[in-house]
């Protein structure tokens, strides 16, 4: 693997972790009745390469699963992220 592939993979892992943690933190805040993370922020995190982690977090913490738009779009973001990762790793492997 070359540097660009490592950077792409690192961004994927980092944003997936951020997405997962953001769902867990928001669920914890919801339980405690504290100030919540905006839904737009959760969506932005999922859209910016964090779709896999956000989807896993949604399912693991059973958070936002009653909202059709989360159940629909988070897996779509996850599929797009995986496709971009695979295509990016292949493409970046060929140019180096």
Secondary structure, DSSP 8 states (H G I E B T S, - for coil): --HHHHHHHHHHHHHHHHHHHHHHHHHHHHHHT-----HHHHHHHIIIIIHHHHHHHHHHTT-STT-HHHHHHHHHHHHHHHHHHHHHHHHHHHH-
